[in-house]
Amino acid sequence: MTVLLTQPLPIVEKLDWSWKGYSIQYTVLGTGKPLLMVHGFGASLGHWRKNIPVLAAGGYRVFAIDLLGFGGSDKPAIDYNLELWEELLFDFWKAHIQEPTVFVGNSIGGLLCLMMLANHPETASGGVLLNSAGGMSHRPNELNIPLRLIMAVFTYLVKSPQFGPLVFNQIRQKHRIRRTLAQVYRNQEAITDELVDMLYAPSCDEGAQKVFASVLTAPPGPSPAELLPRVKVPLLVLWGDADPWTPVTGAKIYEQLVNSQPVKVVAIPDTGHCPHDDRPDIVNPLILEWLEELFSANKAISLTSLE
């Protein structure tokens, strides 16, 4: 089943859920098998605004969440890491979904989805990874000595009480956000004022600068190579092949599994780091077609087991 909408519909309702005393913003739309959308660094559930209505219209119950520290969720001054967000996602699943779910994530959100599939297999029926990150930050062995020195200086500046706010205030300016988007989006028409405002607004919230500093200096977390051997559910891996942040070579680890595990890898031409927002007209049908195959196969297995 392929569902296309010529114009993205608005996300009807933003809801609040209390987690460990913090307010977490989320949304849900549609009925059917559940999907959970997980955004990347600096983004929010609004980054899925071109996808949620289409997937919901395709017959799915689509959840999306603002990770703690981002979007409309609280931004406490705590240490942020992938394990914290993994716990958040698991608790959200227990509170709101409670049945096998397809986890859909972009960038850091993709790595979080992979963690859920590997560490909490009871929550998952499948995963869709879009330009999935290899870690929250670079591992030391991934950098040469000059880059290590640059990163050390940058880390010092970001965490400094004196310089950190100055660095953050420069980075979060709207013209800089637009310039960064121009580097990682190939479809320049997708870089709208709405998108820039959506990314800028949360940076004005109290605590946003400390979140930024904590996330940028956090440990990298588990690598895909560590997680993939424990992932048993089907994966759809979509990769914008013109991504300067996580180059398409990052898809090779998934391509190596195609003949041994239920993994499908699709490179999307002339597309950047956020394929779901850069080329939703391509991404939405790919996801819907894969979901139809996934659940048709599951239904066939169930019927066979009853014979």
FIMI-285695 format. One record per residue (C-alpha): residue in three letters; x negated, z, y negated; residue number from 1. Coordinates in steps of 0.001 Angstrom, whole numbers, plus 500000, padded with zeros to 6 digits. Layout:
! FIMI-285695
NODE,ALA,X,Z,Y,NUM
...
END
This chain:
! FIMI-285695
NODE,MET,500000,500000,500000,1
NODE,THR,498565,498992,496629,2
NODE,VAL,500117,500424,493475,3
NODE,LEU,499111,499168,490059,4
NODE,LEU,500229,500442,486666,5
NODE,THR,499488,498358,483597,6
NODE,GLN,499281,501460,481395,7
NODE,PRO,498120,504949,482435,8
NODE,LEU,500942,507458,482394,9
NODE,PRO,500379,510836,480739,10
NODE,ILE,499561,513855,482845,11
NODE,VAL,502934,515544,482551,12
NODE,GLU,501986,519184,482682,13
NODE,LYS,498861,521320,482414,14
NODE,LEU,499160,524616,484247,15
NODE,ASP,497153,527849,484230,16
NODE,TRP,496002,529853,487228,17
NODE,SER,494200,533190,487071,18
NODE,TRP,491002,533367,489117,19
NODE,LYS,488854,536514,489057,20
NODE,GLY,490397,537338,485680,21
NODE,TYR,489600,533913,484217,22
NODE,SER,492150,531283,483186,23
NODE,ILE,491747,528022,485121,24
NODE,GLN,493568,524904,483958,25
NODE,TYR,494924,522461,486525,26
NODE,THR,497633,519880,487038,27
NODE,VAL,499627,518477,489942,28
NODE,LEU,501691,515311,490175,29
NODE,GLY,503570,513593,492983,30
NODE,THR,504530,514410,496552,31
NODE,GLY,502920,513681,499900,32
NODE,LYS,499499,514306,501417,33
NODE,PRO,497329,516342,499006,34
NODE,LEU,494351,515085,497012,35
NODE,LEU,492134,517319,494843,36
NODE,MET,490235,515641,491994,37
NODE,VAL,486983,517305,490862,38
NODE,HIS,485347,516166,487611,39
NODE,GLY,481665,515984,486748,40
NODE,PHE,479420,517751,484223,41
NODE,GLY,480913,517984,480733,42
NODE,ALA,484212,516396,481760,43
NODE,SER,487637,517796,482662,44
NODE,LEU,490781,516922,484591,45
NODE,GLY,491667,514506,481777,46
NODE,HIS,488869,512258,483003,47
NODE,TRP,491225,511361,485881,48
NODE,ARG,494068,510356,483539,49
NODE,LYS,493861,506704,484665,50
NODE,ASN,493910,507654,488348,51
NODE,ILE,496281,510600,488850,52
NODE,PRO,499507,508691,487997,53
NODE,VAL,498537,505715,490161,54
NODE,LEU,497590,507840,493174,55
NODE,ALA,500738,509942,492774,56
NODE,ALA,502854,506784,492588,57
NODE,GLY,501145,505679,495811,58
NODE,GLY,502730,508578,497672,59
NODE,TYR,500302,511482,497264,60
NODE,ARG,500434,514976,495780,61
NODE,VAL,497522,514873,493351,62
NODE,PHE,495882,518040,492082,63
NODE,ALA,493144,518108,489443,64
NODE,ILE,491289,521141,488143,65
NODE,ASP,489075,522075,485204,66
NODE,LEU,486071,523852,486666,67
NODE,LEU,485266,527234,485148,68
NODE,GLY,483262,526551,481985,69
NODE,PHE,484796,523131,481303,70
NODE,GLY,487891,521529,479823,71
NODE,GLY,490754,523939,479237,72
NODE,SER,489407,526616,481589,73
NODE,ASP,487706,529778,480336,74
NODE,LYS,484045,529633,479405,75
NODE,PRO,482563,533062,480139,76
NODE,ALA,478873,533767,479569,77
NODE,ILE,477867,533993,483231,78
NODE,ASP,475387,532249,485506,79
NODE,TYR,476863,528943,486640,80
NODE,ASN,475946,527297,489912,81
NODE,LEU,477453,525056,492562,82
NODE,GLU,478275,527982,494836,83
NODE,LEU,480419,529567,492096,84
NODE,TRP,482484,526387,491735,85
NODE,GLU,482667,525961,495511,86
NODE,GLU,484243,529422,495723,87
NODE,LEU,486657,528450,492942,88
NODE,LEU,487717,525283,494771,89
NODE,PHE,488163,527128,498051,90
NODE,ASP,490293,529831,496440,91
NODE,PHE,492326,527193,494589,92
NODE,TRP,492957,525399,497882,93
NODE,LYS,494098,528664,499515,94
NODE,ALA,496395,529493,496590,95
NODE,HIS,497959,526074,495951,96
NODE,ILE,497458,523614,498808,97
NODE,GLN,496919,525249,502220,98
NODE,GLU,496751,522016,504213,99
NODE,PRO,493997,519479,504942,100
NODE,THR,493139,517739,501678,101
NODE,VAL,491239,514673,500545,102
NODE,PHE,488630,515868,498036,103
NODE,VAL,487806,513294,495346,104
NODE,GLY,484812,513913,493073,105
NODE,ASN,482590,512207,490530,106
NODE,SER,478927,513097,489950,107
NODE,ILE,478506,516883,490322,108
NODE,GLY,482151,516933,491389,109
NODE,GLY,481222,514628,494267,110
NODE,LEU,478516,517012,495453,111
NODE,LEU,481009,519888,495233,112
NODE,CYS,483443,517913,497380,113
NODE,LEU,480686,517326,499925,114
NODE,MET,480037,521086,499978,115
NODE,MET,483720,521736,500655,116
NODE,LEU,483764,519227,503536,117
NODE,ALA,480625,520717,505082,118
NODE,ASN,481215,524434,504498,119
NODE,HIS,485020,524625,504718,120
NODE,PRO,486052,521928,507210,121
NODE,GLU,489491,523492,507655,122
NODE,THR,490357,522459,504087,123
NODE,ALA,489560,518769,504423,124
NODE,SER,491047,515583,505834,125
NODE,GLY,488573,513322,504029,126
NODE,GLY,486410,512810,500967,127
NODE,VAL,486027,510218,498220,128
NODE,LEU,482683,510381,496399,129
NODE,LEU,482134,508431,493183,130
NODE,ASN,478476,508176,492133,131
NODE,SER,477938,511561,493717,132
NODE,ALA,475070,513658,492369,133
NODE,GLY,472133,514630,494539,134
NODE,GLY,471896,518040,492871,135
NODE,MET,472937,519996,489804,136
NODE,SER,469446,519510,488403,137
NODE,HIS,466233,517813,489462,138
NODE,ARG,464233,519433,492213,139
NODE,PRO,460564,520022,491214,140
NODE,ASN,459280,517599,493859,141
NODE,GLU,461404,514827,492322,142
NODE,LEU,459510,514929,489038,143
NODE,ASN,455962,513931,488161,144
NODE,ILE,453805,516352,486194,145
NODE,PRO,454580,514945,482691,146
NODE,LEU,458316,515110,483402,147
NODE,ARG,457970,518654,484716,148
NODE,LEU,456352,519667,481442,149
NODE,ILE,459075,517940,479421,150
NODE,MET,461785,519653,481469,151
NODE,ALA,460061,523019,481060,152
NODE,VAL,460037,522623,477266,153
NODE,PHE,463648,521429,477241,154
NODE,THR,464723,524371,479421,155
NODE,TYR,463008,526785,477038,156
NODE,LEU,464754,525249,474012,157
NODE,VAL,468198,525172,475656,158
NODE,LYS,468019,528810,476766,159
NODE,SER,466493,530089,473531,160
NODE,PRO,468909,532212,471419,161
NODE,GLN,467284,530688,468335,162
NODE,PHE,467058,527011,469307,163
NODE,GLY,469752,526696,471979,164
NODE,PRO,472720,526530,469568,165
NODE,LEU,470881,523969,467417,166
NODE,VAL,470197,521726,470424,167
NODE,PHE,473795,522047,471616,168
NODE,ASN,475272,521279,468191,169
NODE,GLN,473205,518108,468017,170
NODE,ILE,474108,516914,471514,171
NODE,ARG,477842,517530,471134,172
NODE,GLN,478313,515460,467977,173
NODE,LYS,480921,512742,468476,174
NODE,HIS,478574,509902,467597,175
NODE,ARG,476084,511179,470198,176
NODE,ILE,478817,511470,472830,177
NODE,ARG,479823,507886,472081,178
NODE,ARG,476202,506739,472309,179
NODE,THR,475752,508470,475679,180
NODE,LEU,478952,506921,477001,181
NODE,ALA,477715,503509,475896,182
NODE,GLN,474694,504025,478169,183
NODE,VAL,476669,505013,481272,184
NODE,TYR,479825,502887,480927,185
NODE,ARG,479580,499141,481447,186
NODE,ASN,483153,498506,480317,187
NODE,GLN,482723,499291,476640,188
NODE,GLU,486470,498969,476026,189
NODE,ALA,486916,502139,478099,190
NODE,ILE,485007,504153,475465,191
NODE,THR,487980,505054,473323,192
NODE,ASP,488510,507672,470633,193
NODE,GLU,490725,509483,473144,194
NODE,LEU,487836,509730,475614,195
NODE,VAL,485355,510903,472975,196
NODE,ASP,487800,513527,471677,197
NODE,MET,488522,514706,475223,198
NODE,LEU,484816,515367,475806,199
NODE,TYR,484218,516812,472344,200
NODE,ALA,487128,519272,472066,201
NODE,PRO,486008,521736,474788,202
NODE,SER,482550,521921,473172,203
NODE,CYS,484198,523677,470219,204
NODE,ASP,485476,526517,472425,205
NODE,GLU,483881,529929,472245,206
NODE,GLY,481203,530214,474911,207
NODE,ALA,480689,526465,475348,208
NODE,GLN,477049,526563,474236,209
NODE,LYS,476144,529274,476751,210
NODE,VAL,477894,527354,479513,211
NODE,PHE,475857,524284,478571,212
NODE,ALA,472602,526255,478673,213
NODE,SER,473427,527908,482000,214
NODE,VAL,474469,524679,483719,215
NODE,LEU,471461,522679,482529,216
NODE,THR,469052,525335,483773,217
NODE,ALA,470859,526162,487041,218
NODE,PRO,469280,525606,490473,219
NODE,PRO,469935,522176,492027,220
NODE,GLY,471902,523543,494990,221
NODE,PRO,472170,521905,498430,222
NODE,SER,471255,518267,498850,223
NODE,PRO,473458,515614,500484,224
NODE,ALA,470887,515374,503287,225
NODE,GLU,471490,519051,504097,226
NODE,LEU,475281,518757,503951,227
NODE,LEU,476067,515432,505637,228
NODE,PRO,475241,516463,509246,229
NODE,ARG,478066,519020,508988,230
NODE,VAL,480645,516626,507543,231
NODE,LYS,482994,515418,510293,232
NODE,VAL,485846,513878,508270,233
NODE,PRO,485909,510272,506980,234
NODE,LEU,484185,509465,503696,235
NODE,LEU,484731,506741,501116,236
NODE,VAL,481644,506383,498945,237
NODE,LEU,482138,504349,495764,238
NODE,TRP,479129,503615,493584,239
NODE,GLY,478870,501869,490235,240
NODE,ASP,475793,499723,490752,241
NODE,ALA,474711,499825,487084,242
NODE,ASP,474525,503618,486804,243
NODE,PRO,471360,504727,484952,244
NODE,TRP,471903,508426,485812,245
NODE,THR,472459,508261,489573,246
NODE,PRO,471229,504804,490570,247
NODE,VAL,472918,502948,493417,248
NODE,THR,469880,503703,495597,249
NODE,GLY,471490,507135,496002,250
NODE,ALA,474075,505481,498243,251
NODE,LYS,471457,504666,500883,252
NODE,ILE,471782,508050,502583,253
NODE,TYR,475477,507274,503137,254
NODE,GLU,474863,503667,504197,255
NODE,GLN,472607,504949,506981,256
NODE,LEU,475618,506749,508493,257
NODE,VAL,478011,503785,508544,258
NODE,ASN,477315,502929,512207,259
NODE,SER,477458,506511,513471,260
NODE,GLN,480066,508292,511330,261
NODE,PRO,483379,507305,509659,262
NODE,VAL,481744,506402,506338,263
NODE,LYS,482651,503443,504131,264
NODE,VAL,480355,502547,501230,265
NODE,VAL,481389,500183,498432,266
NODE,ALA,479115,499213,495547,267
NODE,ILE,481112,498246,492465,268
NODE,PRO,479402,495530,490408,269
NODE,ASP,478697,495950,486697,270
NODE,THR,479976,499537,486704,271
NODE,GLY,478399,502756,485485,272
NODE,HIS,478348,506462,486328,273
NODE,CYS,482130,507032,486144,274
NODE,PRO,483740,504185,488113,275
NODE,HIS,487199,505808,488082,276
NODE,ASP,487319,505630,484269,277
NODE,ASP,485038,502632,483783,278
NODE,ARG,486894,500334,486244,279
NODE,PRO,490138,502058,487323,280
NODE,ASP,491683,498660,488101,281
NODE,ILE,489100,498315,490896,282
NODE,VAL,488755,501955,491957,283
NODE,ASN,492438,502875,492296,284
NODE,PRO,493268,500106,494817,285
NODE,LEU,490103,500894,496807,286
NODE,ILE,491098,504548,497104,287
NODE,LEU,494728,503763,497967,288
NODE,GLU,493773,501242,500652,289
NODE,TRP,491305,503686,502200,290
NODE,LEU,493864,506517,502117,291
NODE,GLU,496404,504314,503869,292
NODE,GLU,493860,503537,506597,293
NODE,LEU,492885,507213,506868,294
NODE,PHE,496382,508544,507345,295
NODE,SER,497485,505631,509545,296
NODE,ALA,494555,506397,511857,297
NODE,ASN,495385,510108,511853,298
NODE,LYS,499011,509334,512684,299
NODE,ALA,497950,507089,515567,300
NODE,ILE,495690,509829,516950,301
NODE,SER,498526,512346,516729,302
NODE,LEU,500941,510032,518557,303
NODE,THR,498358,509330,521259,304
NODE,SER,497818,513055,521827,305
NODE,LEU,501564,513484,522448,306
NODE,GLU,501743,510819,525167,307
END
